[in-house]
Amino acid sequence: MSTQEDIAVSYDVSNEFFALWLDRRMNYSCALFEGTDDLEQAQVNKLRYFHDGARVDPGKRVLDVGCGWGANIEFLARDMGVADLTGITLSKAQFAAIEAKQIPGVKVECVSYKDYQPERPFDAAISIGMFEHIATPEEARAGKHIAIYRDYFRRVWSWTTPGSWFGLQSVIGDRVPRNPTDLREIAHATYTIFPGAITPRLEAIIASTNPYWEILEVKTRREHYEKTAAEWLRRLRSHETEIRERWGDRYEEYERYLAACVMAFAKGYQSLVQMLLRRVD
Ligand SMILES: C[S@@+](CC[C@H](N)C(=O)[O-])C[C@H]1O[C@@H](n2cnc3c(N)ncnc32)[C@H](O)[C@@H]1O
């Protein structure tokens, strides 16, 4: 699992820095493009997909595992009328940002899923872009990742009521790069921007849901992440002067990382999966 120090490298850079190139709601995950949608609309489409897919309604108690800056819980509270929402994140900066918003019905905790104990069970769970932090590259190389993923699925199962749905989104590893330049750029993004994290393979996620969750829907959305990352890169570049002035070398680092993301999704080294799971009771 990524440690709190790892998470600080990835997410505690500065909330203002991320606000310059993410969408207005600050989703730090793949959007869902339909037709000529821009990034703002495509991020709402993604949030709506999980609202519908996890069978959320205003009366349900909903958990967001790895809630980022709160885009999903804020959407569910303000746009969909959900009155009982909890988000957990391991980032202190994200936790503080959500707390400061004082969103009615929203509770946020700065805690790892490994230490989390809900007061009462939830009726639905959603986790967007957090699965990549569950196993480290070292654990995956040692073949321990499936057991670690299964333990995660067991925990989410134990926090939910019978019949609950779980909406999950994760980057997945697809074709293995052979080209040394591509390998180097992907390694930079993995080890410099997201230390302690690794993209799972789809078959590893599928193998580890058993016996806790039944898989009802699996969608891969590789092109959608290529588009999302390209839009983040375009926005980052449009703020180059300000970012260089305020954060120095961080500009180069993030430009390189986002360009590597666009390349990795375009060439099929990485893809994106959205899954709808139902509790096995
Ligand atoms: C790529 S961000 C995605 C954030 C958000 N879901 C979104 O779509 O914008 C990954 C999130 O997972 C959280 N996270 C990583 N490891 C975690 C852990 N062990 N327990 C709880 N949250 C964790 C991070 O703090 C961060 O909020």
The ligand as an ORCA input file, in Angstrom:
! r2SCAN-3c Opt
* xyz 0 1
  C      -5.961      9.533     -7.956
  S      -6.706     10.068     -6.460
  C      -8.421      9.944     -6.911
  C      -9.268     10.835     -6.078
  C     -10.761     10.874     -6.405
  N     -11.408      9.601     -6.206
  C     -10.998     11.410     -7.785
  O     -11.473     10.680     -8.642
  O     -10.716     12.604     -7.983
  C      -6.459      8.693     -5.309
  C      -7.053      8.894     -3.932
  O      -6.881      7.692     -3.171
  C      -6.507      8.056     -1.847
  N      -5.820      6.936     -1.208
  C      -4.672      6.347     -1.584
  N      -4.338      5.348     -0.736
  C      -5.314      5.318      0.215
  C      -5.551      4.513      1.361
  N      -4.698      3.561      1.731
  N      -6.659      4.750      2.092
  C      -7.529      5.732      1.754
  N      -7.371      6.528      0.653
  C      -6.257      6.318     -0.084
  C      -5.649      9.289     -2.031
  O      -5.533      9.998     -0.819
  C      -6.451     10.018     -3.109
  O      -7.489     10.744     -2.500
*
